[in-house]
Amino acid sequence: MSEFQQNFDIVIIGGGVIGGATATFLARREDFNGSIAVIERDRTYEFASTPRSMGGVRQQFTTPENIRISQFTAEFLRNLPDYLAVEGETPDLSFRQNGYLFLASSESETAMRRIHATQTREGAPVALLTPDEIGARFPEMRLDGVTLGSFGTEHEGWIDAFALVQGFRKKAQSLGVAFLNEEAVGLTLDKGRVSEVQLRSGIRIGCGIAVNAAGYMSGSVAAWAGLDMPVKPRKRMVFVIDNRRPAPHWPLLIDLNGVYIRPEGRYFLCGVSPEESEDSDADPADFEVDHDWFETRIWETLAARALMFEAVKVVNAWAGHYDMNLFDHNAILGPHPDVPNLIHATGFSGHGIQQSPAVGRGVAELIATGGYESLDLSAFRVERIAENKPFVEEAVV
Ligand SMILES: Cc1cc2nc3c(=O)[nH]c(=O)nc-3n(C[C@H](O)[C@H](O)[C@H](O)COP(=O)(O)OP(=O)(O)OC[C@H]3O[C@@H](n4cnc5c(N)ncnc54)[C@H](O)[C@@H]3O)c2cc1C
C-alpha cells in the first residue's frame, strides 16, 4: 500500500446524482468551510444507475414526506440556474413536463382516490380523470378496464438524468469539491468511527465524515464498516421501441399491471418491474438484457392499451440496477448508530434521481448542523430498520 495519504473533512463515496447533489449542497453552504472529496470510480458513469434510468420526476407519491421531497425537486428544476449555473451557464436537463398518468381499475380506484386526497392535502397538482377525460387528452389510448386515472398536471415528467449528474459534478467542482477518479475498496475504523477510506490505488484518504452514496453498491460499502444495510442491486430493463407513430404529447403512463412507457423523441421507452416473488439480488456486473422480457411481460399490455403499439420494433434495450432497499423500498438517510460518522444516502428503489435535490440538501444540513433544517427527512432514518418500523410508500414503480 502506498504511503501517500490525503485528508478531507468529508469524503463522499460515489459521485452519481446522490453523491453529486450532497457535494453541491454542502459546498454552497456559507456555514461550511470544510474540504470535500467525492470518490468516483467511473467518470463516464457507464454502469451507474443514473444514466440507465427513465429520468422520471413525479409529484405522485403517497406519503407526505415523499411528496414534499418532490415539491423541492419542482422548486429546484424551476430555479435551476440558482442551483447549478457555473459561470452563467446552466445545464439543459430537457425537463419534459408531460405528467405521469397512473391508471386504476374498479379494484384499485378506491385506493387511488384515497392517495389523491393525501396529494391534494399536500398541495400536489394532481387531477383525477374519468376515462372520457383521459381519452380527450390522449385519444390513442384504449381504456378497457380503466375506471380512473391520476394525472400530474404540473412539475411531472422526465429529465435528462445524465445531464443532471454532470450538472451536479460541474457545480460541485466549481465550488472547490475534489473529484477523485478512484475506487473505494474499504474503510478503516478507529473506535467505532471511520478514519480512512481505502482506495484500490493504495491511497488512503483520511476523513472526518464519510458519506455512503455508492448507489446499488452501498450495501457493500456499509459492510466494510461491519453494518448490515438491506440495499441490494436489483436488475431492471428498459426497452426502446419504434412504433412508427410518434406521440410526443404522451405522459409517462403507468398501466394497471405496472408496465410503464413514455415517449423519447420519435421512440418510446418502456419497462416493467418483476413481481417481488421473482425478483432476486443481481450480480452488480450483470447488465445482460433478457430480450424475451419485452415479448412476454410488456408488449401485450401496450398493444391492448393503444393500436399504435400493436406493431412495434425494439430498436435498443439496456439493463441497470435499482439500489433496492429490501426493507421498505425507500430512501435510507443518515448515520447508523454503531458508526456515527458514516452517513448513508441510499436505498432509493427506483426513485433516486428525482429525490436527489432534497436528499443532497438534507444530507448537507445533517453534516453542517447535525440536523435537518429545511425539510425533515428523519422518517428515512437508518434506525427504523432495527426498530422494524417500515416507511410505507405505495407508489413504488
Ligand atoms: C431502469 C431504471 C429506471 C429508473 N427510473 C427512475 C426514474 O424514472 N426516476 C428516478 O428518480 N429514479 C429512477 N431510477 C433509480 C435511479 O436511477 C437511482 O435511484 C439513482 O440513480 C441513484 O443515484 P445514485 O447516485 O445513488 O447511484 P448511481 O447513479 O449508481 O451512482 C453511484 C456512483 O457510485 C459509484 N461507486 C459505486 N461504488 C463505488 C466505489 N466503491 N468507489 C467509487 N465509486 C463507486 C458508481 O460508479 C456510481 O457512479 C431508475 C433506475 C433504473 C435502473
The ligand as a Tripos MOL2 file, in Angstrom:
@<TRIPOS>MOLECULE
LIG
   53    58     1     0     0
SMALL
NO_CHARGES

@<TRIPOS>ATOM
      1 C1        -34.0400    1.0730  -15.2880 C.3       1 LIG1
      2 C2        -34.0900    2.1090  -14.2140 C.ar      1 LIG1
      3 C3        -35.0640    3.1050  -14.2530 C.ar      1 LIG1
      4 C4        -35.1020    4.0880  -13.2680 C.ar      1 LIG1
      5 N1        -36.0200    5.1040  -13.3890 N.ar      1 LIG1
      6 C5        -36.0030    6.0990  -12.4970 C.ar      1 LIG1
      7 C6        -36.8890    7.1890  -12.6540 C.ar      1 LIG1
      8 O1        -37.6720    7.2480  -13.5960 O.2       1 LIG1
      9 N2        -36.8380    8.1940  -11.7330 N.ar      1 LIG1
     10 C7        -35.9740    8.1600  -10.6760 C.ar      1 LIG1
     11 O2        -36.0000    9.0720   -9.8590 O.2       1 LIG1
     12 N3        -35.1380    7.1270  -10.4960 N.ar      1 LIG1
     13 C8        -35.1180    6.1000  -11.3850 C.ar      1 LIG1
     14 N4        -34.2730    5.0550  -11.2230 N.ar      1 LIG1
     15 C9        -33.4540    4.9700   -9.9990 C.3       1 LIG1
     16 C10       -32.2790    5.8690  -10.0560 C.3       1 LIG1
     17 O3        -31.5490    5.6050  -11.2340 O.3       1 LIG1
     18 C11       -31.3980    5.6510   -8.8300 C.3       1 LIG1
     19 O4        -32.1540    5.6330   -7.6460 O.3       1 LIG1
     20 C12       -30.3870    6.7920   -8.7400 C.3       1 LIG1
     21 O5        -29.7090    6.9030   -9.9680 O.3       1 LIG1
     22 C13       -29.4270    6.5450   -7.6110 C.3       1 LIG1
     23 O6        -28.4100    7.5130   -7.6860 O.3       1 LIG1
     24 P1        -27.0340    7.2270   -7.0010 P.3       1 LIG1
     25 O7        -26.1990    8.4290   -7.1970 O.co2     1 LIG1
     26 O8        -27.2670    6.7300   -5.6110 O.co2     1 LIG1
     27 O9        -26.4760    5.9360   -7.7770 O.3       1 LIG1
     28 P2        -25.6190    5.8230   -9.1170 P.3       1 LIG1
     29 O10       -26.1280    6.6690  -10.2100 O.co2     1 LIG1
     30 O11       -25.4770    4.3560   -9.3880 O.co2     1 LIG1
     31 O12       -24.2360    6.4190   -8.6690 O.3       1 LIG1
     32 C14       -23.4150    5.7550   -7.7290 C.3       1 LIG1
     33 C15       -21.9950    6.0060   -8.1310 C.3       1 LIG1
     34 O13       -21.1370    5.4170   -7.1710 O.3       1 LIG1
     35 C16       -20.0010    4.9310   -7.8330 C.3       1 LIG1
     36 N5        -19.4110    3.9060   -6.9940 N.ar      1 LIG1
     37 C17       -20.0180    2.7880   -6.5250 C.ar      1 LIG1
     38 N6        -19.1560    2.0970   -5.7510 N.ar      1 LIG1
     39 C18       -18.0070    2.8110   -5.7280 C.ar      1 LIG1
     40 C19       -16.7540    2.6010   -5.1120 C.ar      1 LIG1
     41 N7        -16.5080    1.5280   -4.3550 N.pl3     1 LIG1
     42 N8        -15.7850    3.5180   -5.3000 N.ar      1 LIG1
     43 C20       -16.0020    4.6220   -6.0900 C.ar      1 LIG1
     44 N9        -17.1730    4.8530   -6.7020 N.ar      1 LIG1
     45 C21       -18.1570    3.9670   -6.5300 C.ar      1 LIG1
     46 C22       -20.5300    4.3920   -9.1590 C.3       1 LIG1
     47 O14       -19.5270    4.3530  -10.1550 O.3       1 LIG1
     48 C23       -21.6350    5.3790   -9.4760 C.3       1 LIG1
     49 O15       -21.2260    6.3880  -10.3700 O.3       1 LIG1
     50 C24       -34.1790    4.0650  -12.1970 C.ar      1 LIG1
     51 C25       -33.2000    3.0640  -12.1540 C.ar      1 LIG1
     52 C26       -33.1410    2.1020  -13.1520 C.ar      1 LIG1
     53 C27       -32.0640    1.0630  -13.1010 C.3       1 LIG1
@<TRIPOS>BOND
     1     1     2 1
     2     2     3 ar
     3     2    52 ar
     4     3     4 ar
     5     4     5 ar
     6     4    50 ar
     7     5     6 ar
     8     6     7 ar
     9     6    13 1
    10     7     8 2
    11     7     9 ar
    12     9    10 ar
    13    10    11 2
    14    10    12 ar
    15    12    13 ar
    16    13    14 ar
    17    14    15 1
    18    14    50 ar
    19    15    16 1
    20    16    17 1
    21    16    18 1
    22    18    19 1
    23    18    20 1
    24    20    21 1
    25    20    22 1
    26    22    23 1
    27    23    24 1
    28    24    25 2
    29    24    26 1
    30    24    27 1
    31    27    28 1
    32    28    29 2
    33    28    30 1
    34    28    31 1
    35    31    32 1
    36    32    33 1
    37    33    34 1
    38    33    48 1
    39    34    35 1
    40    35    36 1
    41    35    46 1
    42    36    37 ar
    43    36    45 ar
    44    37    38 ar
    45    38    39 ar
    46    39    40 ar
    47    39    45 ar
    48    40    41 1
    49    40    42 ar
    50    42    43 ar
    51    43    44 ar
    52    44    45 ar
    53    46    47 1
    54    46    48 1
    55    48    49 1
    56    50    51 ar
    57    51    52 ar
    58    52    53 1
@<TRIPOS>SUBSTRUCTURE
     1 LIG1         1 GROUP 0 **** ****
